[in-house]
Amino acid sequence: MTKLFQIITDSSCDLPQSLADELDLRVLPLHVTIDGKTYNNYLDGREIAFKDFFDKLRAGSQGTTSAVNPEEFRAEMEPVLAAGLDVLYVGFSSGLSTTYQSGCIAADELREKYPERKILTIDSLGASLGEGLYVYLAAKKQQSGATIEETYDYLMQTRPHLCHWFTVNDLMHLKRGGRVSATAALLGTMLQIKPVMHMDDEGHLIPVSKARGRKASLQA
């Protein structure tokens, strides 16, 4: 089957590199900074292993993330367009990162340069494996022979039915991200309170309930 469009996503999809390769995805890495050094967050962990990153966080290191910028998107999209393929970008929730907006900026600029090509962007309103599932569904739809427009329409119809429910083990990371107060994080940690969260219709993190202890949070 002749490939007519390329699916591009970002590393917030958290798919295994082997699956991304199998699905023929192009994946732009976000960036993580820890202990004063910045790394590209590739799916295969080639610059910093995921275990090393989380071990550093648990040891007290301060970690931050930064979005993919428009220039990085242009550099990824333009060779695809120049090769005669259309582009479908499926991105990390705009409610959590400016990565999706960066993709849209690049897409707008490249539409002027390649008016004969189609560049469609869609906000997954998701993150991690929720976004990853969405990207996986897009790739499977493409493999079934769907056009870029049919794949886009399918994703728009599917998006309201994709739900994120999860819990976190350490409230201090939410405190550092400004999502809970220092007092709430301290008291919650002392009492082993684990928040149960989901993502709303605008892709924002929303607390749903609280549970005491890790096991209870997973059962909530």
C-alpha positions as CSV (number, residue, x, y, z in Angstrom):
1,M,0.0,0.0,0.0
2,T,1.4,3.4,-1.0
3,K,1.8,5.7,2.0
4,L,0.2,9.1,1.4
5,F,0.6,10.8,4.8
6,Q,3.0,10.7,7.7
7,I,1.8,10.6,11.4
8,I,4.0,12.8,13.6
9,T,3.6,12.8,17.4
10,D,5.7,13.8,20.4
11,S,7.4,11.8,23.1
12,S,4.7,12.4,25.7
13,C,2.9,9.5,24.0
14,D,5.3,7.2,26.0
15,L,5.0,4.4,23.4
16,P,7.9,1.8,23.3
17,Q,10.4,2.7,20.6
18,S,9.8,-0.7,19.0
19,L,6.1,0.0,18.6
20,A,6.7,3.5,17.2
21,D,9.0,1.9,14.6
22,E,6.5,-0.8,13.8
23,L,3.8,1.9,13.2
24,D,6.2,4.1,11.2
25,L,5.7,7.1,13.5
26,R,8.0,10.1,13.6
27,V,8.3,11.2,17.2
28,L,9.6,14.6,18.4
29,P,11.2,14.5,21.8
30,L,10.3,16.9,24.6
31,H,13.1,18.0,26.9
32,V,13.8,17.2,30.5
33,T,16.2,19.1,32.7
34,I,17.6,17.5,35.9
35,D,20.6,18.5,38.0
36,G,21.2,21.4,35.6
37,K,21.5,19.3,32.5
38,T,19.0,19.1,29.7
39,Y,18.2,15.9,27.8
40,N,16.0,15.1,24.8
41,N,13.3,12.7,26.0
42,Y,13.6,10.1,23.3
43,L,11.3,7.1,23.5
44,D,14.3,4.7,23.8
45,G,15.9,6.8,26.6
46,R,19.1,7.1,24.5
47,E,20.1,10.4,26.3
48,I,18.9,9.6,29.8
49,A,17.5,6.2,30.9
50,F,14.0,6.5,32.4
51,K,15.1,4.6,35.5
52,D,18.0,7.0,36.0
53,F,15.7,10.0,35.7
54,F,13.2,8.7,38.2
55,D,15.9,7.5,40.6
56,K,17.3,11.1,40.6
57,L,13.8,12.5,41.4
58,R,13.4,10.1,44.2
59,A,16.8,11.1,45.6
60,G,15.6,14.7,45.7
61,S,16.9,16.2,42.4
62,Q,14.7,18.9,40.8
63,G,13.4,17.9,37.4
64,T,11.5,20.1,34.9
65,T,10.2,19.5,31.4
66,S,10.1,21.8,28.4
67,A,8.0,21.7,25.2
68,V,9.1,21.0,21.6
69,N,9.5,24.4,19.9
70,P,8.2,25.5,16.5
71,E,11.6,25.3,14.8
72,E,12.0,21.6,15.9
73,F,8.6,20.9,14.4
74,R,9.5,22.7,11.1
75,A,12.7,20.6,10.9
76,E,10.7,17.4,11.4
77,M,7.7,18.2,9.1
78,E,9.5,19.9,6.1
79,P,11.4,16.9,4.8
80,V,8.1,14.9,4.9
81,L,6.3,17.6,2.9
82,A,9.2,18.0,0.5
83,A,9.0,14.2,-0.2
84,G,5.4,14.6,-1.3
85,L,3.6,13.3,1.8
86,D,0.9,15.0,3.8
87,V,1.3,15.4,7.6
88,L,-1.0,14.5,10.5
89,Y,0.3,15.7,13.8
90,V,-1.3,14.2,16.9
91,G,-0.1,16.1,20.0
92,F,0.3,16.2,23.7
93,S,-2.6,18.0,25.5
94,S,-2.6,21.7,25.0
95,G,-4.0,21.9,28.6
96,L,-0.6,20.7,29.9
97,S,2.0,21.9,27.5
98,T,2.7,24.4,24.7
99,T,4.0,21.6,22.5
100,Y,0.7,21.4,20.6
101,Q,0.7,25.1,20.0
102,S,4.3,24.9,18.6
103,G,3.2,22.2,16.2
104,C,0.3,24.5,15.0
105,I,2.7,27.4,14.5
106,A,5.0,25.3,12.4
107,A,2.0,23.9,10.4
108,D,0.7,27.3,9.6
109,E,4.1,28.5,8.3
110,L,4.6,25.3,6.2
111,R,1.1,25.5,4.7
112,E,2.2,28.7,3.0
113,K,5.4,27.1,1.7
114,Y,3.7,23.9,0.6
115,P,0.1,24.9,-0.4
116,E,-0.3,21.6,-2.4
117,R,0.2,19.5,0.8
118,K,-2.3,18.8,3.6
119,I,-1.1,19.5,7.2
120,L,-3.7,18.5,9.8
121,T,-3.1,18.9,13.6
122,I,-5.2,17.4,16.4
123,D,-4.9,18.0,20.1
124,S,-5.1,14.6,21.8
125,L,-6.2,16.3,25.1
126,G,-4.2,13.5,26.6
127,A,-0.8,12.5,27.9
128,S,1.4,9.5,28.4
129,L,-0.2,6.2,27.3
130,G,-3.6,7.9,26.9
131,E,-2.0,10.0,24.1
132,G,-0.1,6.9,23.1
133,L,-3.4,4.9,22.6
134,Y,-4.8,7.7,20.5
135,V,-1.7,7.8,18.3
136,Y,-1.9,4.0,18.0
137,L,-5.5,4.2,16.9
138,A,-4.5,6.8,14.3
139,A,-1.7,4.5,12.9
140,K,-4.0,1.5,12.7
141,K,-6.6,3.6,10.9
142,Q,-4.0,4.7,8.5
143,Q,-2.9,1.1,8.0
144,S,-6.5,0.1,7.1
145,G,-6.3,2.4,4.1
146,A,-8.0,5.5,5.4
147,T,-7.1,8.9,4.0
148,I,-5.7,11.6,6.1
149,E,-9.1,13.3,6.3
150,E,-10.8,10.0,7.3
151,T,-8.2,9.4,9.9
152,Y,-8.6,12.9,11.3
153,D,-12.4,12.6,11.4
154,Y,-12.1,9.2,13.1
155,L,-9.8,10.7,15.8
156,M,-12.2,13.6,16.4
157,Q,-15.1,11.2,16.9
158,T,-13.0,9.0,19.2
159,R,-11.5,11.7,21.4
160,P,-14.5,12.2,23.7
161,H,-14.4,8.5,24.5
162,L,-10.8,8.4,25.6
163,C,-10.6,8.7,29.4
164,H,-7.6,9.1,31.7
165,W,-7.8,7.9,35.3
166,F,-4.6,7.6,37.3
167,T,-3.0,8.1,40.7
168,V,0.4,9.4,41.8
169,N,2.6,8.1,44.5
170,D,4.4,11.3,45.5
171,L,2.5,14.6,46.1
172,M,5.7,16.6,46.2
173,H,6.0,16.3,42.4
174,L,2.6,17.9,42.1
175,K,3.6,20.6,44.5
176,R,6.7,21.4,42.4
177,G,4.5,21.6,39.3
178,G,2.1,24.1,41.1
179,R,-0.8,21.7,41.1
180,V,-1.2,21.3,44.9
181,S,-0.1,23.6,47.7
182,A,3.0,23.0,49.8
183,T,0.8,22.5,52.9
184,A,-1.5,20.0,51.1
185,A,1.5,18.1,49.8
186,L,3.2,17.9,53.2
187,L,0.1,16.8,55.0
188,G,-0.9,14.4,52.3
189,T,2.6,12.8,52.3
190,M,2.5,12.4,56.1
191,L,-0.9,10.8,56.0
192,Q,-0.1,8.7,52.9
193,I,-2.9,10.4,50.9
194,K,-2.8,9.5,47.2
195,P,-4.9,11.7,44.8
196,V,-6.9,10.0,42.1
197,M,-6.9,12.2,39.0
198,H,-8.3,12.4,35.5
199,M,-8.2,14.8,32.5
200,D,-11.1,17.0,31.7
201,D,-12.6,17.9,28.3
202,E,-9.9,20.6,27.9
203,G,-7.0,18.4,28.7
204,H,-6.3,19.7,32.2
205,L,-5.4,17.6,35.2
206,I,-8.4,17.4,37.6
207,P,-8.5,15.7,41.0
208,V,-11.3,13.3,41.4
209,S,-10.9,11.8,44.8
210,K,-8.3,10.9,47.5
211,A,-7.4,7.6,49.0
212,R,-5.2,6.6,51.9
213,G,-2.4,4.4,50.8
214,R,-1.2,3.2,47.4
215,K,-3.4,0.0,47.3
216,A,-6.6,2.0,48.1
217,S,-5.8,4.6,45.4
218,L,-5.5,1.8,42.8
219,Q,-8.8,0.4,43.8
220,A,-10.6,3.8,43.9
